[in-house]
Amino acid sequence: MKVLVTGGSGLVASALGNYLGLRGHRITLVSRQALPIRAIGEANEIRCITWQQLTPAFMLRNRFDSIVNLAGTPMMSYWTERRKAEIIASRLECTTRIYTLIRLLPRSIRPECVINASSVAIYSSSRTPVNEWTRPNRQSPFFQAQVWQRVEDRVRQLRVPGVRSILLRMGVIIGADPLMKSLFWASRMHLNFVMGSGAQQISWISRSDLLRILEYLLNQRSKSGIFNVVAPNCVTAHQFSADISASVGRRCRLRLPERPLKLLLGELATNFLISAEVRPQRLLDDAFRWQHGVFREAVSSASRELGFIVAGATTAKPMQPSAY
């Protein structure tokens, strides 16, 4: 399969390129800046291009089977008004660009499928479990929810007849990446915090399962629409921090209450305070099998891959966090 993946410098896109490349697919990564070409094995190569190179002529020559659109300015930064505008504009512009290119192609060589990134943040907070048939609150003041509502609306507006469209609502990704590495280091230094009350429900997915689900959806030509890409079991914010600390042989003793968290992070703090139990109902109905259905196992796998795991760490008993 020939797959075009946008957001090539991002953690998910680069991991997906490596994963699919090793499984025999031909991958082209698209990024704002030129990236080095990486050979995978003897026969498989990832090609890296810039957005400027992604032209109708390029699409016509290459005839991609599928497109995975993961492009966009990173969310995890202080949310100034200027930054928020960049976050929205980058996603809307990339989505529009992809579908415009597809419409310019002859019907016979259009990609079979386009998978677009979204997030479970679209649900904001909910007191009851939510699934793919739950209607998000369009009046939510939560910035991330507003972003993904606009992205999903744009995808629906631009959908091309005959091209399968999937919206991938992803949870918090647990894998061997720089963000998790920083959390493991903080835990090792006894500086890991439980955010807010600790009762918030966090929906998550291991990076390995995310990649497997992406490949599964690329191959399932009868599947379209919204998919919640999360593990079947949520964790509380308390357990989230406690298990990360336990994976490096530490106990999570600290809590950062809502008020100082908001003073420290501003509007971004809402990211850590929303709570929703998100169910991956469509994947459950398909009898999809997760490799990491238990949060502690996913965290331990990432910790081990990054070289942090210690003997007995996965059985360390977390303590109740104290007030900040």
PLY file of the C-alpha trace (Angstrom):
ply
format ascii 1.0
element vertex 324
property float x
property float y
property float z
element edge 323
property int vertex1
property int vertex2
end_header
0.00 0.00 0.00
1.21 3.53 -0.81
0.39 5.87 2.07
0.83 9.63 2.36
1.23 10.79 5.98
1.13 14.49 6.85
2.64 16.00 10.00
5.86 14.12 9.28
7.92 15.77 12.03
5.34 14.86 14.68
5.69 11.92 17.05
2.66 9.98 15.79
3.37 10.52 12.07
7.03 9.52 12.31
6.14 6.44 14.40
3.42 5.49 11.89
5.86 5.87 9.00
8.35 3.53 10.66
5.66 1.03 11.62
4.03 0.83 8.19
7.39 0.92 6.40
8.61 -2.10 8.34
5.43 -3.91 7.38
6.10 -3.47 3.68
4.09 -0.36 2.87
5.55 2.54 0.86
5.38 5.71 2.92
5.69 9.38 2.03
5.89 11.79 4.97
4.91 15.44 4.47
6.40 18.09 6.74
6.80 21.88 6.82
10.58 21.46 6.70
12.75 19.01 4.80
13.42 15.81 6.73
16.21 13.30 6.09
15.24 10.23 4.11
15.41 7.16 6.31
15.90 3.68 4.90
14.07 0.91 6.75
15.47 -2.54 6.12
16.85 -3.36 2.70
13.78 -2.86 0.53
11.56 -0.35 2.32
12.16 3.36 2.24
10.35 6.33 3.74
10.31 9.30 1.43
10.07 12.74 3.04
8.79 15.82 1.21
7.69 19.35 2.12
4.22 20.83 1.69
5.61 22.89 -1.21
6.41 19.64 -3.03
2.92 18.26 -2.47
1.39 19.40 -5.77
-1.34 18.02 -8.05
1.40 16.74 -10.38
3.10 14.93 -7.48
-0.20 13.33 -6.45
-0.91 12.34 -10.04
2.49 10.63 -10.42
2.37 8.72 -7.16
-1.27 7.55 -6.97
-1.53 7.02 -3.22
-3.86 4.35 -1.86
-4.49 6.20 1.41
-3.78 9.46 3.22
-3.35 9.89 6.98
-3.68 13.55 7.93
-1.91 14.22 11.25
-0.65 17.75 10.55
-1.08 20.71 12.86
0.68 23.08 15.25
1.36 21.27 18.57
-1.36 21.71 21.18
0.80 21.49 24.28
2.02 25.07 24.60
0.84 28.12 26.52
-2.44 29.19 24.90
-2.06 32.82 23.96
-4.65 34.18 21.53
-2.04 34.14 18.79
-1.07 30.55 19.52
-4.70 29.44 19.58
-5.26 31.02 16.18
-2.21 29.14 14.81
-3.45 25.83 16.24
-6.83 26.18 14.52
-5.57 27.64 11.24
-2.86 25.01 10.75
-5.35 22.15 11.00
-8.01 23.75 8.84
-5.48 24.75 6.15
-3.89 21.29 5.97
-7.27 19.57 5.82
-8.46 21.89 3.07
-5.23 21.37 1.13
-5.53 17.57 1.24
-9.13 17.45 0.04
-8.52 20.09 -2.64
-5.71 17.97 -4.06
-7.93 14.89 -4.04
-10.70 16.69 -5.95
-8.19 17.68 -8.65
-7.34 14.03 -9.31
-9.23 11.86 -11.81
-11.75 9.69 -9.96
-9.94 6.52 -11.01
-6.74 7.39 -9.13
-8.08 9.11 -6.03
-6.98 7.54 -2.73
-9.38 4.97 -1.35
-9.27 6.39 2.18
-8.43 9.53 4.16
-7.94 9.27 7.91
-8.07 12.58 9.77
-6.78 13.20 13.28
-9.22 14.32 15.96
-9.28 13.92 19.74
-11.46 12.71 22.59
-11.08 16.28 23.88
-14.06 17.03 21.61
-16.30 15.51 24.31
-15.07 18.00 26.95
-16.24 16.79 30.38
-19.07 14.33 30.80
-20.63 12.78 33.89
-21.72 9.71 31.92
-19.70 7.46 29.56
-19.52 8.63 25.95
-19.05 6.74 22.68
-18.98 7.45 18.96
-22.73 8.15 18.90
-22.56 10.76 21.67
-23.04 14.29 20.39
-20.30 16.60 21.67
-21.39 19.80 23.40
-21.00 22.44 20.71
-21.29 25.19 23.32
-18.31 23.95 25.33
-15.86 26.72 26.31
-12.97 24.22 26.26
-10.56 25.34 23.54
-9.53 21.86 22.38
-13.17 20.86 21.97
-13.72 23.94 19.79
-10.65 23.10 17.67
-11.72 19.54 16.93
-15.32 20.52 16.28
-14.10 22.91 13.59
-11.73 20.32 12.12
-14.43 17.64 11.96
-16.88 20.13 10.45
-14.32 20.99 7.77
-13.79 17.30 6.95
-17.55 16.78 6.59
-17.83 19.83 4.32
-14.99 18.69 2.05
-15.59 14.95 1.86
-15.11 13.62 -1.65
-17.68 11.12 -2.98
-16.16 7.68 -3.35
-13.30 8.40 -0.92
-13.70 6.72 2.46
-13.35 9.21 5.34
-12.44 8.39 8.96
-12.25 10.71 11.97
-9.79 9.38 14.53
-10.65 10.63 18.04
-7.48 9.78 19.93
-6.91 9.66 23.68
-3.72 10.49 25.59
-0.94 8.56 23.86
1.37 6.48 26.06
4.65 5.59 24.38
8.42 5.99 24.38
8.43 9.65 23.41
9.93 12.90 24.81
6.80 13.78 26.81
6.73 10.45 28.62
10.48 10.64 29.10
10.08 13.96 30.90
7.35 12.47 33.11
9.57 9.52 34.02
12.46 11.83 34.87
10.20 14.00 37.02
8.90 10.89 38.80
12.40 9.63 39.44
13.20 13.01 41.04
10.03 12.77 43.17
8.48 15.69 41.22
5.46 13.99 39.69
2.12 15.57 40.57
-1.50 14.51 40.61
-3.32 17.29 38.76
-6.49 18.74 40.28
-8.65 16.52 42.47
-7.26 13.34 40.92
-10.76 12.03 40.23
-10.79 13.08 36.54
-11.29 10.22 34.07
-8.48 10.03 31.49
-8.93 8.12 28.25
-5.63 6.84 26.87
-4.12 4.59 24.21
-0.71 2.96 23.96
1.31 4.08 20.97
1.68 0.50 19.75
-2.11 -0.01 19.80
-2.66 3.34 18.08
-0.42 2.24 15.20
-2.14 -1.14 14.98
-5.57 0.53 14.92
-4.46 2.89 12.16
-3.29 -0.02 10.01
-6.50 -1.91 10.80
-8.66 1.02 9.64
-6.60 1.51 6.50
-7.29 -2.10 5.54
-10.98 -2.25 6.51
-12.67 -0.79 3.43
-16.13 -1.09 4.94
-15.23 1.20 7.86
-15.79 4.96 7.84
-16.89 7.77 10.14
-15.88 8.35 13.76
-13.69 5.99 15.79
-12.71 6.54 19.41
-9.11 5.36 19.60
-8.67 4.65 23.28
-8.11 1.64 25.49
-11.26 -0.02 26.87
-10.46 1.11 30.42
-10.01 4.71 31.59
-7.85 5.67 34.55
-8.26 8.46 37.07
-5.76 11.31 37.14
-4.59 9.93 40.49
-3.89 6.49 39.02
-2.32 8.06 35.93
0.37 9.80 38.00
0.73 6.98 40.52
1.40 4.33 37.85
3.94 6.54 36.06
5.81 7.01 39.33
5.54 3.31 40.18
7.09 2.34 36.84
10.37 4.00 37.91
10.21 2.72 41.47
8.80 5.88 43.05
5.63 6.94 44.83
3.53 9.90 43.80
3.26 12.04 46.93
2.35 15.46 45.52
-0.82 17.07 44.30
-1.26 20.29 42.33
-4.79 21.59 43.03
-6.91 23.29 40.41
-6.32 26.89 41.47
-2.48 26.92 41.40
-2.57 24.79 38.23
-4.61 27.50 36.50
-2.29 30.21 37.80
0.68 28.29 36.42
-0.69 27.23 33.03
-3.56 29.60 32.34
-6.24 28.24 30.01
-4.02 25.26 29.13
-4.73 23.90 32.64
-8.19 22.88 31.41
-6.44 20.08 29.48
-5.65 18.38 32.78
-8.97 19.05 34.50
-11.60 17.80 32.03
-13.03 14.36 32.72
-14.78 11.93 30.39
-15.01 8.15 30.25
-14.64 7.56 26.51
-15.64 4.16 25.18
-14.11 2.71 21.96
-17.45 1.12 21.14
-16.88 0.58 17.42
-13.55 -1.18 18.00
-15.14 -3.27 20.76
-17.95 -4.23 18.38
-15.28 -5.31 15.87
-13.66 -7.49 18.57
-10.39 -5.60 18.16
-7.71 -6.90 20.54
-5.56 -4.39 22.37
-1.98 -5.29 23.23
-2.09 -2.92 26.19
-5.56 -2.84 27.72
-4.20 -2.08 31.20
-2.70 1.35 31.82
0.11 0.17 34.09
1.27 -2.32 31.45
1.40 0.40 28.78
3.36 2.71 31.09
5.78 -0.05 32.07
6.37 -0.87 28.40
7.21 2.77 27.63
9.41 3.02 30.72
11.28 -0.13 29.76
11.77 1.06 26.17
13.21 4.35 27.43
15.54 2.59 29.88
13.79 3.70 33.10
12.28 0.43 34.31
13.67 -0.97 37.54
13.24 -4.34 39.20
9.92 -4.53 41.02
8.80 -1.12 39.78
5.54 -2.35 38.30
4.43 -3.63 41.69
5.32 -0.54 43.68
2.32 0.56 45.75
1.44 4.22 45.20
0.72 6.40 48.22
-2.22 8.75 48.56
-0.98 12.14 47.32
-0.74 14.95 49.85
-1.98 18.50 49.24
0.36 20.86 47.42
0 1
1 2
2 3
3 4
4 5
5 6
6 7
7 8
8 9
9 10
10 11
11 12
12 13
13 14
14 15
15 16
16 17
17 18
18 19
19 20
20 21
21 22
22 23
23 24
24 25
25 26
26 27
27 28
28 29
29 30
30 31
31 32
32 33
33 34
34 35
35 36
36 37
37 38
38 39
39 40
40 41
41 42
42 43
43 44
44 45
45 46
46 47
47 48
48 49
49 50
50 51
51 52
52 53
53 54
54 55
55 56
56 57
57 58
58 59
59 60
60 61
61 62
62 63
63 64
64 65
65 66
66 67
67 68
68 69
69 70
70 71
71 72
72 73
73 74
74 75
75 76
76 77
77 78
78 79
79 80
80 81
81 82
82 83
83 84
84 85
85 86
86 87
87 88
88 89
89 90
90 91
91 92
92 93
93 94
94 95
95 96
96 97
97 98
98 99
99 100
100 101
101 102
102 103
103 104
104 105
105 106
106 107
107 108
108 109
109 110
110 111
111 112
112 113
113 114
114 115
115 116
116 117
117 118
118 119
119 120
120 121
121 122
122 123
123 124
124 125
125 126
126 127
127 128
128 129
129 130
130 131
131 132
132 133
133 134
134 135
135 136
136 137
137 138
138 139
139 140
140 141
141 142
142 143
143 144
144 145
145 146
146 147
147 148
148 149
149 150
150 151
151 152
152 153
153 154
154 155
155 156
156 157
157 158
158 159
159 160
160 161
161 162
162 163
163 164
164 165
165 166
166 167
167 168
168 169
169 170
170 171
171 172
172 173
173 174
174 175
175 176
176 177
177 178
178 179
179 180
180 181
181 182
182 183
183 184
184 185
185 186
186 187
187 188
188 189
189 190
190 191
191 192
192 193
193 194
194 195
195 196
196 197
197 198
198 199
199 200
200 201
201 202
202 203
203 204
204 205
205 206
206 207
207 208
208 209
209 210
210 211
211 212
212 213
213 214
214 215
215 216
216 217
217 218
218 219
219 220
220 221
221 222
222 223
223 224
224 225
225 226
226 227
227 228
228 229
229 230
230 231
231 232
232 233
233 234
234 235
235 236
236 237
237 238
238 239
239 240
240 241
241 242
242 243
243 244
244 245
245 246
246 247
247 248
248 249
249 250
250 251
251 252
252 253
253 254
254 255
255 256
256 257
257 258
258 259
259 260
260 261
261 262
262 263
263 264
264 265
265 266
266 267
267 268
268 269
269 270
270 271
271 272
272 273
273 274
274 275
275 276
276 277
277 278
278 279
279 280
280 281
281 282
282 283
283 284
284 285
285 286
286 287
287 288
288 289
289 290
290 291
291 292
292 293
293 294
294 295
295 296
296 297
297 298
298 299
299 300
300 301
301 302
302 303
303 304
304 305
305 306
306 307
307 308
308 309
309 310
310 311
311 312
312 313
313 314
314 315
315 316
316 317
317 318
318 319
319 320
320 321
321 322
322 323
